[in-house]
Amino acid sequence: MKTATVINVEHARAQARALLHSAELVCSRTDVERALDRVAAEISARLADVYPLVLAVANGALVFAGELLPRLEFPLEFEVIRVSRYRDQTAGGVLNWLLAPQAALQGRSVLVLDDILDEGMTLLAIREHVLGAGAHSFSSAVLVDKQLGREKPMQAEFVGLRVPDRYVFGCGMDVKGLWRNLPAIYALKEGA
């Protein structure tokens, strides 16, 4: 059983503000809004007629989904999923479903939303699970694709923004559990 941790609110607030103050703006709110409009148009052109099942990967993709879904003016089914490859470890392992899709995947066109495509291993494992469960098709949309400078095991079909290989946060992505609520994307300064 986990015990509740008491935090010093003033100290936590000061640390959060210091993190943001020392960060660098990577994508402005306007950049994010334009990317959302473009991705919504691309998804609509491809999936408007298939009544897709849209799965948002919690927690990171919740902000992305909340901004993207109202831009998709066609019928769809929506669920949140939660997966982990880490389970208290620092290196990723087998995908664990903490909250699996409740809808049947058999024969469905599935669109998975995630906040960031980093190394691509989690999204690849989700894809394998969805297709293995009998989905007709799988596609993915990410708000940001981190440019690692090397090949990834999978690419997203719909990409909002490309960001440098730095620790980024905002728009659903967190830094030390903070700042998911920012409307723009920031990067920690090198060495921070």
Steps between C-alpha positions, in 0.01 A plus 500: 500500500637840400517767764406855419790738465464841657647770282606852576278685254707819495821307437337288228356810332840670507668193347236479228541867410879466497473206257281701265712815534815312403335319206511597135185544289511244218148527351270794571130474572439617142729224366306243703159631383608492134636147541173386658299647212724333242500160673120513540463569126735212413318259731162613368607444140605144580263378773174697478313217330615204711351574846836452675568398855730770639720399793686770695802387700472640854627719649699683237255485209202631696577864421570413135173304477305778670625751243482268198163326539284815466675561167392158367151559366404140432364217717753304700524294815746619766675331791799560720761231543787486742812295446839471662826349387690610808321370815734676748802432279716744308512286185194401301389139487185312409191711445261483795139606446394705802176602326420293191248597232146407598367503145548198279793549263400225257438647154544861615709780353700619801671836538735533799583847629817563697677812616849418375673248279834461670671166431176343374507179704177563694305599189636196318386272784153662498481450123591132532236452771227678304567313177543174692152553646358504149478868413441563129754783494727699730618857471655737747516872557751674725518861598879496479762278341838530670780513245751248636723485195451125465242261361199419719318164493183679394384836377170674569275558200396841633757731661426844638847638568858384487716591798872469570645213702455679833276456800177676398190581701165676473186407303458180703867415542639547849827585665527345846122464503448869423391731220283264292254791493718740302356600159847509340797261493820569688835323527720479803827680452789272414650355817198596716 
